[in-house]
């Protein structure tokens, strides 16, 4: 019976290969975790503590214009610049949305520069008739 290879890999080569796979996996996992956004409230966004960071904020969509809208939560509002973000087909005023983006301070006003907009499911929040 003939072997598939003339000479098997030495043990030290297998060890280096395994170590390389572990290091690469650890690096990729750390890189992906570091790029996640922090979920904060509209009130937290107004403190300035998160300026320059990628965050997720949930609120009610109000006062939509061509390039921006406001997220409202507990009677506090935050301006959201739409930029080049894809707008979901269900996007409309008076619906809940979660916006991921970078918080910025522009002209003494907090602004969320949107990267992703997700609409809440209205059926989750509306009570069924008769209940």
N, C-alpha and C positions, 0 to 999 in steps of 0.2 A: 504494500500500500504506500502510495506516495503522498508526502505532505503538501499542503497548499502553498506554503512558503518554504523557501530553502532554509531560512533562519528566523526563529521567532524574535520578537522584540526583547531586549534585555529588561530585567526587572526595574532598573533605575529609570529607563525611558518610560515605562508604564506609569511609574510614580510621578514623574515630571508632567506627563500628560494629564493624569488625574488631578494634580495640584493646579494646573493651568485651567482646567474646567471649573474647579471650585472657585478660584480667584475671579474668573470671568463672570460666573453666575452671581457671586457676591457683589461685584461691581455693578452689574445690571440691575440687581434688586435694589441696591442703595441709590442708584441714579433715579430709578422710577419712583421710589418713595419720596425722595427729595423734591420732586417736581409736582407733588400733589398740592391741592389748594386747601386752605383752611376755611371751615364754615363759620361765618360770623353773622351777627344781626346787623340791621341797619344802624341801630344805636351804637354798636361797637365800631362800625365804619366811620362814624362821625368823630370819634375820639382822636384820630390821626395816628393811632398806635400801629395800624396796619398799612400805612402809606408805602407804596412801592411793592407790596406783596400781592401774590395771586390769591384771591379769596372767592368764596361762594356766598352769595347773599340771596335770601328768599324774601319775597314781599309781593305786594299787590301792584300791578302795572297801572300807572295813572299818567295823564298829560303827555300822551305820545305825540311827537312831531316827526319830521322826516329823519333826523339824525340822532334823536335822543328820546328818552322817556324817564319817568321817575319811578323808583320802587318805594312803596310806602309800607311801613310796619309800625304799629302802635303810634300812629299820628306823626311819625318822623319820616322824612323823605330824603332820598339819595338820588342824585342825577346819574343816569347811565348813558354813556355815549355808545351808539350802536356800532360805529366804525364799519368794518367789513364782515361783521358777524352774520351768519345765516339766520334769518328770522323764521321761526317755525310757522307753519300754516295756521295754527290755532292761536297765534299771538294776537292779543287784543287788550284794550283797556279793561280794567276791573276784573282781570283774571290773575291768578297767582303765577309767579314765575321764579325760577332760580337762575341767577346770572353768575357766571364765572368770569372773572376778569381781574385787572390790576387796579388797585386803588391809587388815586392820584389827587394832588391838591392843586387846583387850577384857579387862579385869581381868588384865593382865599375861600374856595368852595370845594368840597369833597366831590370827586367824580369817579365813577367806576367805568373803566375802559373795557368794554365787553369783549370776551373771547368766545363765549358760548352761552346760549339762552335756551333754557328748558322750561316748557310750560307745565304747570301742575294739572292734574286730571280733575276737572270740575266734579265728576261723579264721586270722588273721594270726599269732597268737602260739602256737598249739598245733601241735606237730609232727604231721605225718601219720603214720598207722600204717605201720610197716615202714621208717621212715627213721631 
